Every structure is written in C-alpha cells, then in structure tokens.
Amino acid sequence: MPVTISYDLREVTNNQRTYIRSMLERFNWKRLGGSVFRYDGVLQEDGTLYEDWFNHVVPSLMFMRSYALANDIQIRFFTLDAAGNTFIDLSDEDLPYGESPTDGPNLPLVEPTNVQSAVGTIRDFVDAATNSANGAA
C-alpha cells in the first residue's frame, strides 16, 4: 500500500522548497504535484513491491523534520496517509522479505529530478542519527 504525505511550509525560500523535494525523491518518493508525495515501495527482482520504512520512509521524514528545524522553516500542516502495514521478515535466509536497516554508505537511494540534495549529505545524516543513538539507555 502506498504512503502519501502532504505539507504546507511557511518562512521557506524556493531553494529550500526545492531541496526538500529533491531529498524526498532520493528516498524514492514520487511527487504527485505541489507538496504531495507518494511512496509506493521498492521493486523487488521478482516484480513485487515492498515498503521499506526503515531505509526510506522513516529517514526521509526525520531528515525533513531536522531540515525544517535547522532552517527555521514553519510546517503549517503535515499529513501522512498509510492505509496498510509494512514489515520485514528475515527469519528464513532462503526467503527474505524486505531489507534490514542499513548505514549511510549502503542506503539504497535513487536519482531525483534535480540533484540539489546531495547523496553524501543524506548518507551523513543517517549515520549521524545512528551515531547519536549510541549509548542511549
């Protein structure tokens, strides 16, 4: 099942708006128009789709939130519609479903329509979030 987000931002420049779009596209979100995006999942070799929440959905939402805070961007509204569930099942090595969370260098990213959000920045962000959880009790 696809995941759809929509949002409205205030106190945002055109460059910042484009940067957010580029970042979401790197995480495999498809722009439906304006500030509405849909995540359909990842196409497996056998032609089926699975939703990769750990490597695409969660980090992209974390990144958007962090970017807004770091740049004093007001999020006027934000909606997320996820009519379904998602899971990974790696209990049988011969029949894996989904992907385990990966570190920044191994994160599966895609090419956006513009390259404003750098691959390295996103990979560094994911690793920084992971590193900040070290030693958490």
N, CA, C and O atoms as a GROMACS GRO file, in nm:
protein
  548
    1MET      N    1   0.084  -0.118   0.000
    1MET     CA    2   0.000   0.000   0.000
    1MET      C    3   0.088   0.124   0.000
    1MET      O    4   0.187   0.129   0.073
    2PRO      N    5   0.055   0.222  -0.080
    2PRO     CA    6   0.138   0.343  -0.083
    2PRO      C    7   0.120   0.428   0.041
    2PRO      O    8   0.019   0.421   0.110
    3VAL      N    9   0.221   0.508   0.067
    3VAL     CA   10   0.219   0.607   0.174
    3VAL      C   11   0.217   0.743   0.105
    3VAL      O   12   0.296   0.769   0.014
    4THR      N   13   0.127   0.830   0.149
    4THR     CA   14   0.118   0.963   0.089
    4THR      C   15   0.138   1.068   0.197
    4THR      O   16   0.081   1.058   0.306
    5ILE      N   17   0.220   1.168   0.166
    5ILE     CA   18   0.236   1.282   0.256
    5ILE      C   19   0.199   1.408   0.181
    5ILE      O   20   0.214   1.418   0.060
    6SER      N   21   0.150   1.505   0.256
    6SER     CA   22   0.129   1.640   0.203
    6SER      C   23   0.166   1.737   0.313
    6SER      O   24   0.153   1.707   0.431
    7TYR      N   25   0.212   1.854   0.272
    7TYR     CA   26   0.255   1.951   0.372
    7TYR      C   27   0.245   2.091   0.314
    7TYR      O   28   0.238   2.110   0.193
    8ASP      N   29   0.243   2.188   0.404
    8ASP     CA   30   0.247   2.329   0.368
    8ASP      C   31   0.350   2.395   0.459
    8ASP      O   32   0.345   2.381   0.581
    9LEU      N   33   0.443   2.466   0.397
    9LEU     CA   34   0.553   2.528   0.471
    9LEU      C   35   0.543   2.680   0.466
    9LEU      O   36   0.499   2.738   0.367
   10ARG      N   37   0.584   2.744   0.575
   10ARG     CA   38   0.593   2.891   0.581
   10ARG      C   39   0.738   2.927   0.610
   10ARG      O   40   0.817   2.846   0.658
   11GLU      N   41   0.769   3.051   0.579
   11GLU     CA   42   0.906   3.101   0.603
   11GLU      C   43   1.007   3.013   0.528
   11GLU      O   44   1.111   2.977   0.584
   12VAL      N   45   0.976   2.980   0.404
   12VAL     CA   46   1.062   2.892   0.325
   12VAL      C   47   1.097   2.961   0.193
   12VAL      O   48   1.012   3.023   0.129
   13THR      N   49   1.223   2.949   0.152
   13THR     CA   50   1.265   3.003   0.023
   13THR      C   51   1.239   2.899  -0.085
   13THR      O   52   1.215   2.782  -0.056
   14ASN      N   53   1.244   2.943  -0.209
   14ASN     CA   54   1.224   2.850  -0.320
   14ASN      C   55   1.335   2.744  -0.321
   14ASN      O   56   1.309   2.627  -0.350
   15ASN      N   57   1.459   2.784  -0.289
   15ASN     CA   58   1.569   2.688  -0.283
   15ASN      C   59   1.545   2.582  -0.176
   15ASN      O   60   1.572   2.464  -0.197
   16GLN      N   61   1.494   2.624  -0.060
   16GLN     CA   62   1.465   2.528   0.047
   16GLN      C   63   1.352   2.434   0.007
   16GLN      O   64   1.358   2.314   0.034
   17ARG      N   65   1.251   2.487  -0.058
   17ARG     CA   66   1.139   2.404  -0.103
   17ARG      C   67   1.188   2.299  -0.204
   17ARG      O   68   1.149   2.182  -0.197
   18THR      N   69   1.272   2.343  -0.297
   18THR     CA   70   1.327   2.252  -0.398
   18THR      C   71   1.419   2.149  -0.334
   18THR      O   72   1.422   2.033  -0.375
   19TYR      N   73   1.494   2.191  -0.232
   19TYR     CA   74   1.583   2.099  -0.162
   19TYR      C   75   1.502   1.987  -0.095
   19TYR      O   76   1.540   1.870  -0.104
   20ILE      N   77   1.393   2.022  -0.030
   20ILE     CA   78   1.309   1.920   0.035
   20ILE      C   79   1.254   1.824  -0.069
   20ILE      O   80   1.253   1.702  -0.047
   21ARG      N   81   1.210   1.876  -0.181
   21ARG     CA   82   1.159   1.789  -0.289
   21ARG      C   83   1.268   1.693  -0.336
   21ARG      O   84   1.243   1.574  -0.352
   22SER      N   85   1.386   1.746  -0.359
   22SER     CA   86   1.498   1.663  -0.405
   22SER      C   87   1.531   1.554  -0.304
   22SER      O   88   1.555   1.440  -0.341
   23MET      N   89   1.532   1.591  -0.176
   23MET     CA   90   1.563   1.494  -0.071
   23MET      C   91   1.459   1.382  -0.069
   23MET      O   92   1.495   1.265  -0.062
   24LEU      N   93   1.331   1.417  -0.075
   24LEU     CA   94   1.226   1.314  -0.074
   24LEU      C   95   1.239   1.221  -0.194
   24LEU      O   96   1.222   1.100  -0.180
   25GLU      N   97   1.270   1.276  -0.310
   25GLU     CA   98   1.287   1.193  -0.429
   25GLU      C   99   1.405   1.098  -0.415
   25GLU      O  100   1.400   0.985  -0.464
   26ARG      N  101   1.512   1.140  -0.349
   26ARG     CA  102   1.625   1.050  -0.327
   26ARG      C  103   1.583   0.928  -0.244
   26ARG      O  104   1.638   0.819  -0.262
   27PHE      N  105   1.488   0.947  -0.155
   27PHE     CA  106   1.438   0.837  -0.073
   27PHE      C  107   1.323   0.762  -0.142
   27PHE      O  108   1.249   0.689  -0.077
   28ASN      N  109   1.310   0.779  -0.272
   28ASN     CA  110   1.216   0.702  -0.355
   28ASN      C  111   1.071   0.750  -0.346
   28ASN      O  112   0.980   0.675  -0.380
   29TRP      N  113   1.049   0.874  -0.299
   29TRP     CA  114   0.915   0.931  -0.301
   29TRP      C  115   0.890   0.988  -0.440
   29TRP      O  116   0.982   1.042  -0.502
   30LYS      N  117   0.768   0.976  -0.489
   30LYS     CA  118   0.728   1.032  -0.618
   30LYS      C  119   0.640   1.155  -0.594
   30LYS      O  120   0.546   1.150  -0.515
   31ARG      N  121   0.672   1.262  -0.662
   31ARG     CA  122   0.595   1.386  -0.646
   31ARG      C  123   0.467   1.376  -0.728
   31ARG      O  124   0.472   1.351  -0.848
   32LEU      N  125   0.353   1.395  -0.661
   32LEU     CA  126   0.225   1.393  -0.728
   32LEU      C  127   0.183   1.531  -0.774
   32LEU      O  128   0.095   1.546  -0.859
   33GLY      N  129   0.246   1.633  -0.718
   33GLY     CA  130   0.215   1.771  -0.752
   33GLY      C  131   0.226   1.858  -0.629
   33GLY      O  132   0.192   1.815  -0.518
   34GLY      N  133   0.275   1.980  -0.648
   34GLY     CA  134   0.289   2.070  -0.534
   34GLY      C  135   0.373   2.007  -0.425
   34GLY      O  136   0.486   1.965  -0.448
   35SER      N  137   0.317   2.000  -0.306
   35SER     CA  138   0.388   1.939  -0.193
   35SER      C  139   0.316   1.810  -0.149
   35SER      O  140   0.296   1.787  -0.030
   36VAL      N  141   0.279   1.730  -0.246
   36VAL     CA  142   0.217   1.600  -0.221
   36VAL      C  143   0.308   1.493  -0.284
   36VAL      O  144   0.340   1.499  -0.402
   37PHE      N  145   0.346   1.396  -0.201
   37PHE     CA  146   0.436   1.290  -0.246
   37PHE      C  147   0.380   1.154  -0.207
   37PHE      O  148   0.311   1.140  -0.107
   38ARG      N  149   0.412   1.054  -0.290
   38ARG     CA  150   0.369   0.918  -0.259
   38ARG      C  151   0.490   0.826  -0.263
   38ARG      O  152   0.576   0.835  -0.351
   39TYR      N  153   0.494   0.738  -0.165
   39TYR     CA  154   0.596   0.634  -0.159
   39TYR      C  155   0.526   0.502  -0.188
   39TYR      O  156   0.445   0.454  -0.108
   40ASP      N  157   0.556   0.443  -0.303
   40ASP     CA  158   0.492   0.318  -0.343
   40ASP      C  159   0.567   0.196  -0.293
   40ASP      O  160   0.511   0.087  -0.286
   41GLY      N  161   0.693   0.212  -0.258
   41GLY     CA  162   0.773   0.099  -0.215
   41GLY      C  163   0.890   0.077  -0.308
   41GLY      O  164   0.920   0.158  -0.395
   42VAL      N  165   0.956  -0.036  -0.288
   42VAL     CA  166   1.075  -0.073  -0.362
   42VAL      C  167   1.041  -0.194  -0.447
   42VAL      O  168   0.984  -0.291  -0.398
   43LEU      N  169   1.077  -0.189  -0.573
   43LEU     CA  170   1.051  -0.300  -0.663
   43LEU      C  171   1.156  -0.409  -0.642
   43LEU      O  172   1.276  -0.384  -0.654
   44GLN      N  173   1.109  -0.529  -0.612
   44GLN     CA  174   1.200  -0.642  -0.596
   44GLN      C  175   1.227  -0.705  -0.732
   44GLN      O  176   1.158  -0.676  -0.830
   45GLU      N  177   1.328  -0.790  -0.738
   45GLU     CA  178   1.365  -0.855  -0.864
   45GLU      C  179   1.251  -0.939  -0.921
   45GLU      O  180   1.242  -0.955  -1.043
   46ASP      N  181   1.165  -0.993  -0.835
   46ASP     CA  182   1.053  -1.075  -0.884
   46ASP      C  183   0.932  -0.993  -0.926
   46ASP      O  184   0.828  -1.048  -0.962
   47GLY      N  185   0.945  -0.859  -0.922
   47GLY     CA  186   0.839  -0.773  -0.968
   47GLY      C  187   0.742  -0.727  -0.860
   47GLY      O  188   0.651  -0.649  -0.890
   48THR      N  189   0.757  -0.772  -0.736
   48THR     CA  190   0.668  -0.729  -0.629
   48THR      C  191   0.725  -0.604  -0.562
   48THR      O  192   0.845  -0.577  -0.568
   49LEU      N  193   0.637  -0.530  -0.500
   49LEU     CA  194   0.675  -0.410  -0.426
   49LEU      C  195   0.672  -0.438  -0.277
   49LEU      O  196   0.585  -0.511  -0.230
   50TYR      N  197   0.765  -0.381  -0.203
   50TYR     CA  198   0.757  -0.383  -0.058
   50TYR      C  199   0.792  -0.244  -0.007
   50TYR      O  200   0.872  -0.173  -0.067
   51GLU      N  201   0.731  -0.208   0.103
   51GLU     CA  202   0.756  -0.077   0.164
   51GLU      C  203   0.876  -0.088   0.256
   51GLU      O  204   0.878  -0.171   0.347
   52ASP      N  205   0.975  -0.005   0.234
   52ASP     CA  206   1.098  -0.008   0.313
   52ASP      C  207   1.096   0.111   0.409
   52ASP      O  208   1.161   0.213   0.386
   53TRP      N  209   1.022   0.095   0.518
   53TRP     CA  210   1.007   0.203   0.615
   53TRP      C  211   1.139   0.238   0.683
   53TRP      O  212   1.167   0.355   0.705
   54PHE      N  213   1.220   0.139   0.716
   54PHE     CA  214   1.344   0.165   0.789
   54PHE      C  215   1.447   0.240   0.706
   54PHE      O  216   1.524   0.320   0.761
   55ASN      N  217   1.450   0.218   0.575
   55ASN     CA  218   1.553   0.279   0.492
   55ASN      C  219   1.503   0.394   0.405
   55ASN      O  220   1.584   0.470   0.352
   56HIS      N  221   1.373   0.408   0.390
   56HIS     CA  222   1.321   0.516   0.307
   56HIS      C  223   1.226   0.609   0.381
   56HIS      O  224   1.250   0.729   0.390
   57VAL      N  225   1.118   0.555   0.434
   57VAL     CA  226   1.012   0.639   0.491
   57VAL      C  227   1.060   0.710   0.618
   57VAL      O  228   1.054   0.833   0.625
   58VAL      N  229   1.106   0.636   0.717
   58VAL     CA  230   1.145   0.696   0.845
   58VAL      C  231   1.261   0.795   0.828
   58VAL      O  232   1.251   0.908   0.877
   59PRO      N  233   1.372   0.758   0.762
   59PRO     CA  234   1.481   0.855   0.750
   59PRO      C  235   1.442   0.981   0.672
   59PRO      O  236   1.487   1.090   0.705
   60SER      N  237   1.358   0.967   0.570
   60SER     CA  238   1.320   1.086   0.494
   60SER      C  239   1.236   1.180   0.579
   60SER      O  240   1.253   1.302   0.570
   61LEU      N  241   1.146   1.126   0.661
   61LEU     CA  242   1.066   1.212   0.748
   61LEU      C  243   1.152   1.275   0.857
   61LEU      O  244   1.132   1.390   0.894
   62MET      N  245   1.249   1.198   0.910
   62MET     CA  246   1.343   1.254   1.008
   62MET      C  247   1.424   1.367   0.945
   62MET      O  248   1.444   1.472   1.007
   63PHE      N  249   1.469   1.345   0.822
   63PHE     CA  250   1.550   1.445   0.755
   63PHE      C  251   1.469   1.572   0.730
   63PHE      O  252   1.518   1.683   0.752
   64MET      N  253   1.345   1.556   0.684
   64MET     CA  254   1.260   1.672   0.658
   64MET      C  255   1.236   1.751   0.786
   64MET      O  256   1.245   1.874   0.786
   65ARG      N  257   1.207   1.681   0.894
   65ARG     CA  258   1.185   1.745   1.023
   65ARG      C  259   1.310   1.821   1.068
   65ARG      O  260   1.302   1.937   1.108
   66SER      N  261   1.425   1.755   1.060
   66SER     CA  262   1.550   1.816   1.103
   66SER      C  263   1.587   1.936   1.016
   66SER      O  264   1.634   2.038   1.066
   67TYR      N  265   1.565   1.924   0.886
   67TYR     CA  266   1.595   2.034   0.794
   67TYR      C  267   1.507   2.155   0.826
   67TYR      O  268   1.555   2.268   0.827
   68ALA      N  269   1.379   2.130   0.852
   68ALA     CA  270   1.288   2.240   0.887
   68ALA      C  271   1.333   2.310   1.015
   68ALA      O  272   1.335   2.432   1.022
   69LEU      N  273   1.368   2.233   1.116
   69LEU     CA  274   1.415   2.291   1.242
   69LEU      C  275   1.544   2.368   1.224
   69LEU      O  276   1.558   2.479   1.276
   70ALA      N  277   1.639   2.312   1.152
   70ALA     CA  278   1.770   2.375   1.134
   70ALA      C  279   1.761   2.504   1.053
   70ALA      O  280   1.849   2.590   1.065
   71ASN      N  281   1.658   2.518   0.972
   71ASN     CA  282   1.645   2.634   0.884
   71ASN      C  283   1.528   2.725   0.920
   71ASN      O  284   1.488   2.809   0.840
   72ASP      N  285   1.474   2.708   1.040
   72ASP     CA  286   1.362   2.790   1.089
   72ASP      C  287   1.244   2.793   0.991
   72ASP      O  288   1.184   2.897   0.968
   73ILE      N  289   1.214   2.679   0.934
   73ILE     CA  290   1.100   2.666   0.843
   73ILE      C  291   0.980   2.621   0.925
   73ILE      O  292   0.987   2.522   0.998
   74GLN      N  293   0.871   2.693   0.913
   74GLN     CA  294   0.750   2.655   0.985
   74GLN      C  295   0.672   2.554   0.901
   74GLN      O  296   0.646   2.576   0.783
   75ILE      N  297   0.636   2.444   0.964
   75ILE     CA  298   0.549   2.346   0.898
   75ILE      C  299   0.406   2.381   0.938
   75ILE      O  300   0.364   2.357   1.051
   76ARG      N  301   0.333   2.438   0.844
   76ARG     CA  302   0.195   2.482   0.872
   76ARG      C  303   0.104   2.363   0.891
   76ARG      O  304   0.025   2.360   0.986
   77PHE      N  305   0.112   2.264   0.801
   77PHE     CA  306   0.042   2.139   0.823
   77PHE      C  307   0.119   2.026   0.757
   77PHE      O  308   0.196   2.047   0.663
   78PHE      N  309   0.096   1.908   0.806
   78PHE     CA  310   0.161   1.788   0.754
   78PHE      C  311   0.063   1.672   0.772
   78PHE      O  312   0.008   1.652   0.880
   79THR      N  313   0.041   1.597   0.667
   79THR     CA  314  -0.044   1.478   0.678
   79THR      C  315   0.031   1.359   0.622
   79THR      O  316   0.110   1.371   0.529
   80LEU      N  317   0.006   1.245   0.680
   80LEU     CA  318   0.062   1.119   0.633
   80LEU      C  319  -0.053   1.019   0.628
   80LEU      O  320  -0.123   0.998   0.727
   81ASP      N  321  -0.072   0.958   0.512
   81ASP     CA  322  -0.176   0.858   0.495
   81ASP      C  323  -0.109   0.727   0.458
   81ASP      O  324  -0.047   0.715   0.352
   82ALA      N  325  -0.121   0.630   0.544
   82ALA     CA  326  -0.062   0.499   0.520
   82ALA      C  327  -0.170   0.394   0.544
   82ALA      O  328  -0.186   0.343   0.655
   83ALA      N  329  -0.243   0.362   0.440
   83ALA     CA  330  -0.352   0.267   0.451
   83ALA      C  331  -0.298   0.126   0.430
   83ALA      O  332  -0.316   0.067   0.324
   84GLY      N  333  -0.234   0.074   0.530
   84GLY     CA  334  -0.178  -0.059   0.518
   84GLY      C  335  -0.080  -0.084   0.629
   84GLY      O  336  -0.079  -0.013   0.730
   85ASN      N  337   0.002  -0.183   0.611
   85ASN     CA  338   0.106  -0.211   0.708
   85ASN      C  339   0.234  -0.242   0.635
   85ASN      O  340   0.235  -0.263   0.513
   86THR      N  341   0.341  -0.246   0.708
   86THR     CA  342   0.470  -0.277   0.649
   86THR      C  343   0.546  -0.369   0.742
   86THR      O  344   0.527  -0.364   0.864
   87PHE      N  345   0.629  -0.452   0.686
   87PHE     CA  346   0.707  -0.542   0.770
   87PHE      C  347   0.829  -0.589   0.693
   87PHE      O  348   0.835  -0.582   0.570
   88ILE      N  349   0.924  -0.639   0.768
   88ILE     CA  350   1.034  -0.714   0.710
   88ILE      C  351   1.033  -0.849   0.777
   88ILE      O  352   0.997  -0.861   0.894
   89ASP      N  353   1.072  -0.950   0.704
   89ASP     CA  354   1.080  -1.084   0.759
   89ASP      C  355   1.209  -1.146   0.708
   89ASP      O  356   1.218  -1.191   0.593
   90LEU      N  357   1.307  -1.149   0.794
   90LEU     CA  358   1.437  -1.205   0.758
   90LEU      C  359   1.465  -1.332   0.839
   90LEU      O  360   1.580  -1.373   0.855
   91SER      N  361   1.357  -1.394   0.890
   91SER     CA  362   1.373  -1.512   0.975
   91SER      C  363   1.416  -1.635   0.895
   91SER      O  364   1.474  -1.728   0.952
   92ASP      N  365   1.388  -1.638   0.766
   92ASP     CA  366   1.428  -1.750   0.681
   92ASP      C  367   1.526  -1.696   0.577
   92ASP      O  368   1.487  -1.620   0.489
   93GLU      N  369   1.652  -1.735   0.589
   93GLU     CA  370   1.755  -1.683   0.499
   93GLU      C  371   1.725  -1.713   0.352
   93GLU      O  372   1.768  -1.639   0.264
   94ASP      N  373   1.652  -1.821   0.325
   94ASP     CA  374   1.621  -1.858   0.188
   94ASP      C  375   1.503  -1.780   0.130
   94ASP      O  376   1.486  -1.774   0.008
   95LEU      N  377   1.422  -1.720   0.216
   95LEU     CA  378   1.304  -1.645   0.171
   95LEU      C  379   1.296  -1.508   0.240
   95LEU      O  380   1.198  -1.480   0.308
   96PRO      N  381   1.399  -1.423   0.221
   96PRO     CA  382   1.394  -1.293   0.288
   96PRO      C  383   1.289  -1.203   0.224
   96PRO      O  384   1.265  -1.209   0.103
   97TYR      N  385   1.227  -1.120   0.305
   97TYR     CA  386   1.131  -1.021   0.254
   97TYR      C  387   1.168  -0.887   0.315
   97TYR      O  388   1.168  -0.871   0.437
   98GLY      N  389   1.198  -0.789   0.230
   98GLY     CA  390   1.236  -0.658   0.278
   98GLY      C  391   1.386  -0.650   0.304
   98GLY      O  392   1.461  -0.742   0.274
   99GLU      N  393   1.425  -0.537   0.359
   99GLU     CA  394   1.566  -0.510   0.385
   99GLU      C  395   1.586  -0.469   0.530
   99GLU      O  396   1.501  -0.400   0.588
  100SER      N  397   1.696  -0.510   0.588
  100SER     CA  398   1.734  -0.464   0.722
  100SER      C  399   1.775  -0.318   0.712
  100SER      O  400   1.819  -0.273   0.606
  101PRO      N  401   1.762  -0.243   0.821
  101PRO     CA  402   1.812  -0.105   0.818
  101PRO      C  403   1.961  -0.105   0.784
  101PRO      O  404   2.036  -0.190   0.832
  102THR      N  405   2.003  -0.010   0.703
  102THR     CA  406   2.144  -0.002   0.663
  102THR      C  407   2.205   0.128   0.709
  102THR      O  408   2.135   0.224   0.742
  103ASP      N  409   2.337   0.131   0.709
  103ASP     CA  410   2.408   0.254   0.741
  103ASP      C  411   2.410   0.344   0.618
  103ASP      O  412   2.369   0.304   0.509
  104GLY      N  413   2.458   0.465   0.638
  104GLY     CA  414   2.459   0.564   0.532
  104GLY      C  415   2.523   0.520   0.401
  104GLY      O  416   2.462   0.537   0.295
  105PRO      N  417   2.645   0.462   0.405
  105PRO     CA  418   2.709   0.424   0.280
  105PRO      C  419   2.633   0.318   0.200
  105PRO      O  420   2.648   0.311   0.078
  106ASN      N  421   2.552   0.238   0.266
  106ASN     CA  422   2.481   0.130   0.197
  106ASN      C  423   2.332   0.160   0.176
  106ASN      O  424   2.258   0.074   0.129
  107LEU      N  425   2.289   0.280   0.211
  107LEU     CA  426   2.148   0.317   0.200
  107LEU      C  427   2.106   0.320   0.053
  107LEU      O  428   2.172   0.386  -0.028
  108PRO      N  429   1.998   0.251   0.016
  108PRO     CA  430   1.954   0.250  -0.124
  108PRO      C  431   1.882   0.380  -0.160
  108PRO      O  432   1.765   0.398  -0.123
  109LEU      N  433   1.950   0.468  -0.231
  109LEU     CA  434   1.891   0.596  -0.273
  109LEU      C  435   1.870   0.595  -0.424
  109LEU      O  436   1.933   0.517  -0.495
  110VAL      N  437   1.782   0.681  -0.471
  110VAL     CA  438   1.756   0.691  -0.614
  110VAL      C  439   1.786   0.833  -0.661
  110VAL      O  440   1.799   0.925  -0.581
  111GLU      N  441   1.798   0.849  -0.792
  111GLU     CA  442   1.828   0.979  -0.852
  111GLU      C  443   1.701   1.064  -0.855
  111GLU      O  444   1.599   1.020  -0.909
  112PRO      N  445   1.704   1.187  -0.799
  112PRO     CA  446   1.587   1.274  -0.802
  112PRO      C  447   1.578   1.350  -0.935
  112PRO      O  448   1.668   1.340  -1.018
  113THR      N  449   1.470   1.425  -0.954
  113THR     CA  450   1.457   1.505  -1.076
  113THR      C  451   1.556   1.621  -1.078
  113THR      O  452   1.593   1.670  -1.185
  114ASN      N  453   1.599   1.666  -0.960
  114ASN     CA  454   1.710   1.762  -0.953
  114ASN      C  455   1.804   1.712  -0.845
  114ASN      O  456   1.762   1.639  -0.755
  115VAL      N  457   1.927   1.752  -0.853
  115VAL     CA  458   2.029   1.696  -0.763
  115VAL      C  459   2.066   1.792  -0.651
  115VAL      O  460   2.179   1.789  -0.602
  116GLN      N  461   1.973   1.876  -0.612
  116GLN     CA  462   2.004   1.977  -0.510
  116GLN      C  463   2.041   1.913  -0.377
  116GLN      O  464   2.132   1.961  -0.309
  117SER      N  465   1.974   1.805  -0.339
  117SER     CA  466   2.011   1.739  -0.213
  117SER      C  467   2.120   1.636  -0.244
  117SER      O  468   2.098   1.543  -0.322
  118ALA      N  469   2.234   1.655  -0.184
  118ALA     CA  470   2.349   1.572  -0.214
  118ALA      C  471   2.339   1.435  -0.149
  118ALA      O  472   2.292   1.422  -0.035
  119VAL      N  473   2.382   1.334  -0.220
  119VAL     CA  474   2.382   1.197  -0.168
  119VAL      C  475   2.463   1.191  -0.040
  119VAL      O  476   2.420   1.130   0.058
  120GLY      N  477   2.580   1.253  -0.040
  120GLY     CA  478   2.667   1.248   0.078
  120GLY      C  479   2.603   1.309   0.202
  120GLY      O  480   2.620   1.258   0.312
  121THR      N  481   2.529   1.417   0.184
  121THR     CA  482   2.462   1.482   0.297
  121THR      C  483   2.358   1.388   0.359
  121THR      O  484   2.349   1.378   0.481
  122ILE      N  485   2.282   1.323   0.276
  122ILE     CA  486   2.179   1.231   0.326
  122ILE      C  487   2.244   1.112   0.395
  122ILE      O  488   2.201   1.071   0.503
  123ARG      N  489   2.348   1.056   0.335
  123ARG     CA  490   2.418   0.942   0.397
  123ARG      C  491   2.479   0.983   0.531
  123ARG      O  492   2.471   0.908   0.628
  124ASP      N  493   2.539   1.102   0.536
  124ASP     CA  494   2.596   1.153   0.661
  124ASP      C  495   2.488   1.173   0.767
  124ASP      O  496   2.510   1.142   0.884
  125PHE      N  497   2.371   1.224   0.727
  125PHE     CA  498   2.261   1.245   0.820
  125PHE      C  499   2.217   1.114   0.883
  125PHE      O  500   2.198   1.105   1.004
  126VAL      N  501   2.200   1.010   0.800
  126VAL     CA  502   2.157   0.880   0.852
  126VAL      C  503   2.260   0.826   0.950
  126VAL      O  504   2.224   0.774   1.056
  127ASP      N  505   2.388   0.838   0.916
  127ASP     CA  506   2.492   0.791   1.007
  127ASP      C  507   2.497   0.876   1.135
  127ASP      O  508   2.518   0.821   1.243
  128ALA      N  509   2.477   1.006   1.125
  128ALA     CA  510   2.477   1.092   1.244
  128ALA      C  511   2.361   1.054   1.337
  128ALA      O  512   2.378   1.051   1.459
  129ALA      N  513   2.244   1.026   1.280
  129ALA     CA  514   2.130   0.986   1.362
  129ALA      C  515   2.161   0.853   1.431
  129ALA      O  516   2.128   0.835   1.548
  130THR      N  517   2.223   0.761   1.360
  130THR     CA  518   2.262   0.633   1.419
  130THR      C  519   2.364   0.654   1.529
  130THR      O  520   2.352   0.598   1.638
  131ASN      N  521   2.466   0.735   1.501
  131ASN     CA  522   2.572   0.760   1.599
  131ASN      C  523   2.517   0.829   1.725
  131ASN      O  524   2.567   0.804   1.835
  132SER      N  525   2.415   0.914   1.709
  132SER     CA  526   2.363   0.983   1.826
  132SER      C  527   2.285   0.887   1.918
  132SER      O  528   2.261   0.919   2.034
  133ALA      N  529   2.248   0.771   1.866
  133ALA     CA  530   2.177   0.672   1.948
  133ALA      C  531   2.272   0.579   2.021
  133ALA      O  532   2.228   0.500   2.105
  134ASN      N  533   2.402   0.586   1.992
  134ASN     CA  534   2.499   0.502   2.063
  134ASN      C  535   2.498   0.536   2.211
  134ASN      O  536   2.505   0.654   2.248
  135GLY      N  537   2.490   0.438   2.292
  135GLY     CA  538   2.494   0.458   2.436
  135GLY      C  539   2.363   0.502   2.496
  135GLY      O  540   2.355   0.527   2.617
  136ALA      N  541   2.258   0.512   2.413
  136ALA     CA  542   2.127   0.550   2.467
  136ALA      C  543   2.075   0.440   2.557
  136ALA      O  544   2.085   0.322   2.524
  137ALA      N  545   2.020   0.480   2.671
  137ALA     CA  546   1.971   0.379   2.765
  137ALA      C  547   1.824   0.360   2.750
  137ALA      O  548   1.765   0.278   2.822
   0.00000   0.00000   0.00000
